[in-house]
């Protein structure tokens, strides 16, 4: 039992520390698979406003997928469980019990365990479903209950974190998150050495896009440009934020001015050649940008660091736009 408690302690730390929804879903399914010995599991989230259930993630024989599809639950045992909010174990195979699409279907399973995820104020926020070969004993069931409670709490924390730090229009981090992360990066390199760069970009003549085509078109440009930025930066390293109305900023840990300039030029070139949608004839939009870099030996404050990049952005604008200045 001590080994079980140690393993449970480790698993709870892994789940509780994760705020990214996709990673949280995968860690949850991996952990529950380890404890339940189930090879086929699914995590579903419930939209209370729309009264809809979504298949957020599945684990089939160790392979993780994110279907993101809506699941029909009316007329299935889930409908009753939504009202009861109780762990339910069905002597039916998953395919007959629920109308799940895709990989979480098996005619060989004899049991289906459903665990509701209950959030604050006793609200149903999701569901974990797993195929099991035989009923789970009371001790292991208690472990699964603890984990499901932790998952529900962490899912709510992740949602609140996203609301506080992610821009609803573009899906990028907001200015406040940028300020926090840049302060952390500057403190890190001053303590341990290294280099960090930032790139502040602005859409050229964006007001004309709004005035000529309307704000809905302008919003579409912002969303598509944000997607381009996210595709071109280093995943899980560079941090892309919406700095202002049409300004985006990127924090590039471990990147000097030369590397930052290469990324800036790649972004600029991609943007000018990208056919932004929304009109009969695709729109052409350009960006200008300013770069600043600092090492642990530079006597920069965070404010001066940002000002340097902002001044370089001004030079890029003054130099004719569609330009990146270092």
HELIX and SHEET records of a PDB file:
HELIX    1   1 UNK A    2  UNK A   16  1                                  15    
HELIX    2   2 UNK A   21  UNK A   36  1                                  16    
HELIX    3   3 UNK A   77  UNK A   84  1                                   8    
HELIX    4   4 UNK A   94  UNK A   97  1                                   4    
HELIX    5   5 UNK A  120  UNK A  122  5                                   3    
HELIX    6   6 UNK A  138  UNK A  165  1                                  28    
HELIX    7   7 UNK A  175  UNK A  192  1                                  18    
HELIX    8   8 UNK A  206  UNK A  213  1                                   8    
HELIX    9   9 UNK A  215  UNK A  232  1                                  18    
HELIX   10  10 UNK A  257  UNK A  272  1                                  16    
HELIX   11  11 UNK A  302  UNK A  318  1                                  17    
SHEET    1   A 6 UNK A  63  UNK A  65  0                                        
SHEET    2   A 6 UNK A  52  UNK A  60 -1                                        
SHEET    3   A 6 UNK A  40  UNK A  47 -1                                        
SHEET    4   A 6 UNK A 124  UNK A 132 -1                                        
SHEET    5   A 6 UNK A 111  UNK A 118 -1                                        
SHEET    6   A 6 UNK A  88  UNK A  90 -1                                        
SHEET    1   B 3 UNK A  63  UNK A  65  0                                        
SHEET    2   B 3 UNK A  52  UNK A  60 -1                                        
SHEET    3   B 3 UNK A  69  UNK A  71 -1                                        
SHEET    1   C 5 UNK A 239  UNK A 242  0                                        
SHEET    2   C 5 UNK A 247  UNK A 253 -1                                        
SHEET    3   C 5 UNK A 195  UNK A 203 -1                                        
SHEET    4   C 5 UNK A 287  UNK A 295 -1                                        
SHEET    5   C 5 UNK A 324  UNK A 325  1                                        
END                                                                             
